[in-house]
Amino acid sequence: MNYPFHKPQRQRGIALIFVLLILVVVSLLGVGGAQLAMMGERGARNERDSQIAKQYAEAALIDAEFDIRGPGLSPRKNLFDSEMNFADGCGTTGTLRGLCAQSLSDKPIWLTVDFMDTSSAPPYAVMGDQTGRTVLPGTGLQPALAPRYIVEVLPDSSSGVERGLKSKKKLLHRVTSMGFGPRDDIRTVLQMVFRKE
C-alpha cells in the first residue's frame, strides 16, 4: 500500500514571538505595579513623618503657652508682662533665650531666626527648657530634634480700655515653633498669637 507523502510545511515561529511579547507585557505590568506600591508606601511614610513634625510643633506651642502664662516651673513667666524684658533680636542665654523684641525692620523676627542653629547659645527656646516638660528625641516615631520656639512681643492696639473700664495694657505674644519628624529634614512651623491674661 502506498501512503501519500505530505511534504512538511515550513515553520514560521509566530507562536514563539507571540509568547515572548506576552511575557514582556506581563513583566512590564509587574514592574509598574511594584513601583506604584513603593511610591504609595513612601507617600504614606512621608505623611506620617509630617504629622509627627506637626504634633511636636503643636507641643512646642503649648509649652510656650505654659512658659508665658504658667502654671508651672517657668522662672521667667513674669518677664512677659513688660516688653522691656525682651532682648533686641532674640535672647540667646538664660531666661532671655528665645524672647525677641519687636523687629524695627519690615521683616518679622521669626523669618530671620535660624531654628537649626546648633551653637551653645541658640536664639530659640527648646521645649521643656523653661517649663520642665520633657521630650525624648531619638529614632523610630520620635522627632529627630527637640521642638523649639521663639516668643515675639507685639503691640496690642485693642487693649487699654475695655468695656469703658481702664485696664492695664496687655501685650500680644507671637509664638513661632518648629517641630521635627523622625528625620531632621522633615519640619513643620506653626504660629499662634497669645495674650497673657
Buried (B, 14 or more C-beta within 10 A) or exposed (E): EEEEEEEEEEEEEEEEEEEEEEEEEEEEEEEEEEEEEEEEEEEEEEEBBBEBBBBBBBBBBBBBBBBBBBEBEBEBBEBBBEBEBBBEEBBBEEBBBBBBBBBEEEEBBBEEBEBEEEEEEBBBBBBBBBBEBEBEBEEEEBBBBBBBBBBBBBEBEEBEEEEEEEEEEBBBBBBBBBBBBBBEEBBBBBBBEBBBE
